[in-house]
């Protein structure tokens, strides 16, 4: 087990380069199952979730090879239909093999994803969409057993209690790409990652219109071919660097930060007094005055403020001047980080699906546990602005979705080190000793 040792740092001066989007590449890797031909995917982030998706594809009989940020997927007439519990239980996004497997193999057995720390995360919309296209489902021994003699086009209204669903839209759109006839998805997710999947499928020969809007029309084709495709930059990684600059101060150029993917985030950060220049293919972020102004934020599906940046935004608001209300409209239970931030001196209370945040002048470093991926980024940012040492365990969550995050911080002069729990434990003097050894 590893931990991060974090000390007060900043300002951040320089440039970071954003990696490919984790949430774009996962459904795109699954969509490779729709063809027998090899595909080459570029700008793939080296994060644990991508490794897990590779393992799922390999389990199905697909050959997957990495070379740096390039991934080659060779389906080679794979015959597998089972995504096992051992892999699905480690990554909920495994559900996105369901649509491609049903469309290509007529059968899919995917371990039922369990709950997770950010909430219940039902999959009824995935079922609803694929059932409308002719699939049937049963739950047996903890597995979703789906069958479909032949999927056909359908008109599907894909709205749930919390709005559109990214991966349900991905599953239905992927399956519809080779289904018989025309599928229309109403209330489709508009996230840039859904658009990236649509562009990947179109490059493979699919006929798709309306992606990026709430109505997507897909005309099924006989077969899809292999392609070479480059993944979009990760907007959540870019947004996290924007918040890091807002918290630590400085002048950071974020190469790959795309303003059209981050409109709501840019808008809110500008309200807090952060200065943001939209350049060609990058963003320049500067903290323009001593204190950040508190602002109210509500997370919503794209183009709203992304739920995946709610935790880092909360860390920022916890140090702002004034009181802010942060309302979570996508995952109403995604608040596990409140208790950890409060352990560092934040003043945050929860009322239903909102967090009431009273900005404080200082954080005090503490041992903390990252409960999930985005919370891990929030705790790191908090630690970098706290007095004394912060020790964060749960680093495996960070590794699921942020490639080389702490290395990027170190390059910009921040004081953050990864050690094994054994090396980092014992007492504080010893911890200091280890920090020096690993510098
Ligand atoms: N929902 C349903 N029924 C469904 C599916 C979803 O009610 O069948 C609900 C969810 O419970 C939630 C809302 O709809 O309240 C939106 O969930 P969505 O299905 O859009 O989430 P997802 O597709 O499972 C992806 C990302 C998440 C991100 C969400 C929302 C991937 C691999 N995951 O999940 O990313 O938070 O969209 O934008 O693309 C992360 O990267 O940390 C992460 C959790």
Boltz pocket constraint, residues with backbone or C-beta under 6 A from the ligand:
constraints:
  - pocket:
      binder: B
      contacts: [[A, 22], [A, 23], [A, 24], [A, 26], [A, 93], [A, 120], [A, 121], [A, 122], [A, 123], [A, 124], [A, 125], [A, 126], [A, 127], [A, 160], [A, 161], [A, 162], [A, 163], [A, 164], [A, 165], [A, 166], [A, 167], [A, 168], [A, 189], [A, 193], [A, 307], [A, 308], [A, 329], [A, 330], [A, 331], [A, 332], [A, 373], [A, 374], [A, 401]]
      max_distance: 6.0
